[in-house]
Structure formats: C-alpha cells, structure tokens
C-alpha cells in the first residue's frame, strides 16, 4: 500500500468543522492551538462557532481550512497512518508542505494569512469571477476561453477529465458562460470572493514573493506534488518560487493525480472538510482506494478500512 494524503482547498468550509475531532484527538487540538497562537486570534472558535458567511470571507477561509486540513492529517498520524506522498489543492498545498515539515506549523499560518489577504485585495469586489464547466473536456473549455472578446478569462483549475474551472474578469467569465450555453455545455458560476489562479492575482504573487525572502523552506520529509505542474518535489529551495507561481497559475490537479498513480500510489485519503477531492480522484483514476477524514466517524471508518486492507 502506498498512501497519498490530499489536502482540501477553499470552498469546502462549513460551520462546526473539525469540532468533534478537536474534542477527542490531542493532535488536532495542538494544530488549532498553533493556529490561534500564530495569528493571535481564535481560529478554533471561528471554525467551530462561526457562521457560513464568516467562514466564506477569504481572510477567514484560508487559515481555517489550513488548520482543518492539517488537523485531519495529524489525527491520522496519531493513529499510525502516515503519508508516502502528499499534495494539496490551492491553499491545501500549504497544508501539504507543513505536513511534510518543509515549513514550521506556526510559520505556515502566518504565511497563509498574508496570502489570503493579498489575494482578496488583488482584485476589487465584483470585478473578478470564476465558473466551473461540468461535463466538458479541458480542450473545449480552453477553446471557449480563447473566443472571449469582452474581458479576460483562462482555465484555472484542471479538476478532473470532465470538470475545469475558469477564472478572470467578471465580464470575461460571463461571456465564457454565454458561449458555453450556445455550445450546450454546462457552466456554473462559483460563489468566490476573487478570481484565483489567473494573471489578475499578480499583485498577490508579488506580495508573496517579498514575504518568501524572509522564509527558508526545508527539504520535505515526503515528496510533495505541486500544483503548478503536478510533479513531485523533494528539495526545499524550489518551493518558494513554485508557490509564487501557484497564485496566478492553473492548478494541474488531473496531472497531479495521474502522476501519483504512475508512481505507485494506490490509496488516497482526503484530509479536511468535505469530499470534493475524493470525488475528483474517483472521476480521474480507476482501480484506487479513496478515503477521507473530516470528523470522528470518517476517521474511524478510514482507520477500519485501512486495517482490513492490511489484514
């Protein structure tokens, strides 16, 4: 068995997430304590008692999701389940790097707060947008983006062979959706606060580049598959550059999953709220096992399934 831990991205947050694991697992409490200490505010209370509206603010979403993702992985580790390789979707990549000891836990929370605020400030509210094409190939989506004339739009997340997300100016995304409708393709606008993973995020990338000058990334303890190209990395000296590019480049998730399987990964465990990444694995790969951890029940179910696999 070769295990990959996958860390959830923005959009999966919900009120009360991770509360029961916090109450039962020491390792989970430690992660949230680190988050609270690093940021000087109560991330744990925000996750457990905050409203959906509060959690949807990027200023809150990214540190809350980072804490939840890391906590789920540490709960697995506390029960003897460790990763052979890791990857995270967008902000989840920071959780993957912290899990792999490429960056200190408290440092990663400070960094994700800077990233969240820089991304939110990069584009004025209402000027950017994102939309998901469902049931279309990436080639079809790229073709539609190339035919947009009223604004800027590009493919931003290559989620699965049948789902690609576009990002750009509000006018550009609207036109892409209109072209999709004419081509009888399904396009769904996403409830996001900024157009992530496109050139409009350049101000955020510049801010991160400045911040990374003060941070040294260690060599990861396990290979980390990075968003910008889906390839694995084992050296810390390239991580800062890849994270800067990540802010304004597409997430190559299909390539990431395919490369993991090619490297022998046969068991994927999603760490963090929701089951989006589990669904993308099932849509992209055949013949692999898929589990997830976001609460006590899913932790116990996953531990039991892995025990049965090994027996």
N, C-alpha and C positions, 0 to 999 in steps of 0.2 A: 504494500500500500504506500502510495506517495501522495501526501496531503498538501493542497494549496488552501491557504486562508484568503478569502476575498473580503475587502472592507467596503461597506456601503458608502454611497455618495449623498449629495444634497437632494432632498425631496422625499426621503423615507421617514422623516421625523414625525413623531406624534406625542401628544401629552401622556406622561406616565411611563415613557420608555425607560427600560432597564431598572425600574424601581424594585421589582421582586428579586432580581439578581443582586442588587445593591444590599438588600436586606439579608441575603443568605450567603454571599460569597465575599470573603475578605479581600481577594484580589480586585474585585470590582469596586469596592469601597475605596481601595487605595488609589485607583485610577481617578475617580471623581475627586478625591481629596487633593491629588496632584493638580487637577484642573482648577479647582477652587483656589488653591494656594498660588498657582502660577498667574492667574488672571485677576486675583483679588476681588472676585465676585462669585456668587453661588451658582455655578453651573449645574450642580446636582439638583438644587431646588427648581431651577428653570426646567430641567428635563422632567422631573417628577410631578411638578405642580403648575408649570407654565401652560398658557393657553396655546392653541394651534397657531393663532395669529402671532404670538410672541416667538414661538419656535420657528415660524416661517421667515422671520427677519434674518437676513444673511449674517448680520452682526452676531446673532444668537445661534443660528443653524449650524454654522461650521464648527465652533467649539463644542456644541452639544453633540453633534454627530461624531466628532473625533473621539470624545470621551466614551460615547456609547460603543463605537466600533472597537476601540482598544479594550474596553472593559469586557466585551464578549469574548475576545481572543484570550484575555488573561484568565477568564473563568475556565476556558478550555485547558489552558496551560496548567492551572491549579489542579485539574483532574488528570494531568498526564498526557494531554493531547497537544502536540507541538507541530508547527508547520515545517514542511520541507522547502516550500517556496511561498511567496506572498505577492499580492497585488491589491491595489485599491482604486476605486472608481473616483476620479477627480479628487475631491478633498480626502477621500478614503486612502489616497496614495500616501498622505502624511501619516495616517494610522499605520499603514504597512511599514513605512520607514521607521517609525517609533518602535513597532513590534520587533523589527529586525535589528534594533539597537544602533541604527545609523544616526539617530538623534535622541537626545535625552527627553524624557517624557515632559518635564516642565518646560523645556525649551520649545517643544513642538506645539504646546498650547499657546505660548506667546506668539509663535510664528503664524499659527492658523488664524489667530485674531487679527493680526496685521493683514493677512491675505484676505480675510472676509471683508474687512473694512475697505481695503484698497479696491477690491472687485466691485463692491457696492458703489463706491464713489467714482469709478471709472466712466460710467455712463449715467446720465440723468434719468430719473424715474420716468418710465413711459417711452423713452427713446429707443430702447432695445427690446428684443423679444426672442423666444425660442419656440420651436414646434417639432413634434415627432411625426415622422412618416411611418405608418404601420402597414406592413404588407407589401412594401416596395423594396426593390433592391437598392443598394448603395449607388449603383450606376444610374438608376432612374432619378434618385434624389440629386445627385451631382449634376445631372443634365438639367433638371429644373432650376437649380441654383444658377447655372450658367446662363439661363434665359431670363433671369430677373433684370429689369432695367431701371426700376424706380428707387432702388436702395441697395444695401449690401447684405448678402446672405451667403453662408457657406455651411457645408456639413461639419458638425461639431462633435457629435458622439456617434461612433460606429458601434451600436449596442449589440446587434445580432444580425444575421443574414437578412432578416425581414423587418428590422427597425433601425432607422437612422434619424438622429435629431439634428435640426438645423438651427443656426444662431446668427443674429445680425441686427440690423436696424429694424424698427417696428414696421416701416414701410416695405422693406425688403422681404421680411418674413411673411407679411400679409400677401404680397404678390406671389411668393412661392406657394402659399396655401391656395391661392386662386388658380394658379397653374396646375396644382395637384388635382384640384376639383375637376378642372376641364379634362385632365388625363384619367379621371376616375380612380384616383389614388387617395387613400385616407390620410388626412393631415390634421393633427390635433395640437392647438396652441397650448403651451405649458404655463402653469402658474409660477413663474420665476421672477425674481426681482432684478435680474440683469442678464445680458446676453453673454453667457460664459463660453470659453474656449473658442474665441474668434479674435480677429485683429482689433476689435473695439476694446479688448482687455489690455491693450498695450500699456496704458498708464499703470495698471496693476502689476504687470510684468516688470516694469521699470522700478517700481517701489520694492518689489520682492528682490530684484537683483541687488539693490542697495543694501537691503536687510541681510542678504546672504553673505555679504562681505564680512559680517561680524560673527558668522557661524561656521564651524567646521563639522562636516559630516564624516562620521566614521565608516569604515567598510561594513556593510550589512552582514549580520551573522548568518542569514539565509538569503538566497538570491531574491531580488525584488524585480518584478516585471513592471516596467514604467509605461505610463500612458502614451507618451509621445510617439513611440514606435512599437510597443508591445513586446520589446525584447527584455531579457533579464540582465541585471547589473549586479556586480559583486564588489565594486570599488566606490568608495565614498567621494572621491574627488570629482566625479562627473554629476553627482546628484543635484547640486545647486543649479547648474546650467539646465538640466532636464526639467526641474521644477519651474524655472523661469519660462521655458518654452511651453510647459504644460498649460500655463494660464491663458495662452492665446492660440493654442494648437488643438486639433481634434483629439478626442480620447479614442485610441485604437483598441477598443475592448474585444472585438472579434479576434483580432490578431493576437492579443494577449492570451485569450483562452486557447486558441489553436496552438500557439507556441508552447503553452504549459502542457497540453495533452501530448504534443510531439516529444516533449522532454520526459514523458512517463508519468505525469500526474493523472491519477485515476479517481481521486476523491477531492471534491471541492466543498468547502464549508464557508458559507456566508456569515460574516461577523458584523452584527449591528442591526438596527431596526429594519423591519420589512423583509420582503422576499424578492425584490427586483432582480438582484444579481443571480439568485438561484434560478429564476425564470429565464434569464439570458443564457445561462450555462446550458439549460435544457433545450433551448432553441438553437444553440450553436454547436453543441457537441453530442455525439452519440456514445453510448457504452461507458459512461462515467457515473459515479455516485455523487449525489448532491444533497448536502445537509445545510442547516442554518442554526444560528444561536442568537436569540434576542430576548429570551426570558427563561425562567426556570424550566418550563415544560420543554421548549426546544433544546435547551442544554441537555436535559435528561434523555430526551429522545435521541439526540445525536450521540451521546456517550453510549447509550444502549446499542444503537445500530453499529457503531464502530467496534464495540466489544464483540458483538455477534459476528462481524466480519473477520475478526482476528481469532475466533474460537474454532 
